Amino acid sequence: MREQMMEQFTKLFHTSHDIRSFFAPGRVNLIGEHTDYNGGHVFPCALTFGTYALAALRNDQTIQMYSMNFPEVGVISISLDKPLSYEKEHDWTNYPKGVLKEFIDKGVEISQGFDVLFYGNIPNGAGLSSSASIELATAVILQALYETSFSRVDLVKMSQHAENEFIGVSCGIMDQFAIGMGKENHAILLDCQSLNYQYSPIVLKDASLVIANTNKRRTLADSKYNERRSECERALRDLQKELQIQSLGELTPEQFESHRHLIQNKIDQKRAKHAVYENARTLEAVEKLKEGDLASFGQLMCDSHTSLRDDYEVTGFELDTLVEAAMKQEGVLGSRMTGAGFGGCTVSIVKNDNLEAFIEEVGKSYHEKTGLKAEFYVANVGDGAKELS
Ligand code: GLA
């Protein structure tokens, strides 16, 4: 692919500057869903598919951007003399623009423009964070081209801030963190309140991670996501009448049970219950993985899905059907939805001997029940965003 990208780049941009190449992965979350903005723990990892980019400085004040995934959008050109703002007709380039604005707002002097070409192989709209991937790709490009010295965690925070403020999606920090900080064959246990983290090797012995895409359009995902955030915030405010806590992530399930009556609204109670129990499950799951107890890890994945289905209510027919079909198969240790929900993907741990039958049977059963065709990827866990040599 690099050759095709290079060919396209030179055709579009005729540069005489050094062309440098970069990569930022997609991510999959193993457990700890809808806990990040509740100050809890998450356990995601970076994938080996992601966003590739070629970039070169220019001598003038222009920035030119092109994506091989959206040829119909063509080259988008912007000028550095004008303030950067979100523009609908700028389509996908609003993501790199948002990150660029973060650099400028932090006082980085950008006096020369650049040309950039992207190509991504993350399935689009599948909830594997193609947007955070392009944000972090941009962040590492800008760091390299303008020789800035932001820490990796700064780049992660700037990317999340761009998504929150420039794009207007109020996501937590999980996706950008996993993509910025990912490490080959490791998942990251991240405390989203303190941003303390530790890497945990993913040793699955004779099994693999399988991602299954529902291929369901994620309608209403953003509005439902914001609704869940407000429900949790309301529950927290009710609890704070008696408890000195900053976030739901500080509560153990026992503390929650003895104070849940403080939460006025029954629905808010269920949402908070998920956030608290999911956080505890995540910490337990990481311990089980360390001990090599994959059966218990898998069971906790299933419990996570049940809680997301019944208490958090972010799964839906397609995700539930995929998980149910998966759990009927031989050699499946665990399965759950991953990401925001309302469509998108599931992640399962499947014994290698059963992989082929899994893909065939789950795909068939899913198609019969939903009329949709699922796609399956055996996932490899890769590194975070970086310049390629
Ligand atoms: C989306 C958001 C993340 C996180 C997950 C749910 O992926 O971008 O910040 O909240 O949903 O766990």
Residues whose N, C-alpha, C, O or C-beta is under 5 A from the ligand:
A	BS01	GLA	G32 E33 H34 T35 D36 C171 G172 I173 M174 D175 G339 A340
